[in-house]
């Protein structure tokens, strides 16, 4: 049985596929390392405008990302003395 397996494994297709898988895995690791260690560090220093800069809260301050518009309406109606 072992002899038959060796004959099967040494056929060109299986051996080529195994080499291709190994090269593909190594190439994937190289690309992952390149992106995480070379490309991403400089891109983190690029300033990006705030996504919430156009939203202004009731006091004139920018709305923090954790505050939802419904929460602001509930707060405003409570401050006005109306039940929510």
C-alpha positions as CSV (number, residue, x, y, z in Angstrom):
1,X,0.0,0.0,0.0
2,X,2.9,2.4,0.8
3,X,4.5,1.6,-2.5
4,X,1.2,2.6,-4.3
5,X,1.0,5.8,-2.4
6,X,4.6,6.7,-3.3
7,X,3.8,6.1,-6.9
8,X,0.7,8.3,-6.7
9,X,2.5,11.0,-4.8
10,X,5.4,11.1,-7.2
11,X,3.2,11.7,-10.2
12,X,3.8,15.2,-11.6
13,X,0.3,16.6,-10.8
14,X,0.4,15.9,-7.1
15,X,3.9,17.1,-6.7
16,X,3.3,20.3,-8.7
17,X,0.2,21.0,-6.6
18,X,2.1,20.5,-3.3
19,X,4.8,22.9,-4.5
20,X,2.3,25.4,-5.6
21,X,0.5,25.4,-2.3
22,X,3.7,25.9,-0.4
23,X,4.8,28.8,-2.6
24,X,1.3,30.3,-2.4
25,X,1.4,30.2,1.4
26,X,4.8,31.7,1.6
27,X,3.8,34.5,-0.9
28,X,0.7,35.2,1.3
29,X,2.9,35.6,4.4
30,X,5.3,37.9,2.5
31,X,2.4,40.2,1.3
32,X,0.8,40.3,4.7
33,X,4.2,41.3,6.3
34,X,4.8,43.9,3.6
35,X,1.4,45.5,4.1
36,X,1.4,45.4,7.9
37,X,5.1,46.5,8.4
38,X,5.9,48.7,5.4
39,X,2.7,50.2,3.9
40,X,0.4,50.7,6.9
41,X,2.7,52.6,9.3
42,X,3.1,55.6,7.0
43,X,-0.6,55.7,6.1
44,X,-1.5,56.0,9.8
45,X,0.2,59.5,9.9
46,X,-2.0,60.9,7.1
47,X,-4.7,63.2,8.7
48,X,-8.3,62.3,7.9
49,X,-11.1,64.7,8.4
50,X,-13.6,63.8,11.1
51,X,-16.8,62.1,9.9
52,X,-18.9,64.0,12.4
53,X,-17.6,67.5,11.7
54,X,-20.8,68.5,10.0
55,X,-23.1,67.5,12.9
56,X,-23.5,70.1,15.6
57,X,-25.2,69.3,18.9
58,X,-27.7,71.4,20.9
59,X,-24.9,73.2,22.8
60,X,-22.8,73.9,19.7
61,X,-20.3,71.1,20.3
62,X,-19.7,68.3,17.9
63,X,-21.8,65.2,18.6
64,X,-19.7,62.3,19.9
65,X,-20.0,59.1,17.9
66,X,-21.8,57.3,20.7
67,X,-24.7,59.8,20.9
68,X,-27.6,59.0,18.5
69,X,-30.0,61.6,17.2
70,X,-32.9,60.0,19.1
71,X,-30.9,60.4,22.4
72,X,-30.5,64.1,21.6
73,X,-34.3,64.5,21.0
74,X,-35.1,62.7,24.2
75,X,-32.7,64.9,26.2
76,X,-34.1,68.1,24.5
77,X,-37.8,67.1,25.3
78,X,-36.9,66.3,28.9
79,X,-35.1,69.6,29.3
80,X,-38.2,71.4,27.9
81,X,-40.3,69.6,30.6
82,X,-42.2,67.3,28.2
83,X,-42.5,63.6,28.9
84,X,-40.7,61.3,26.6
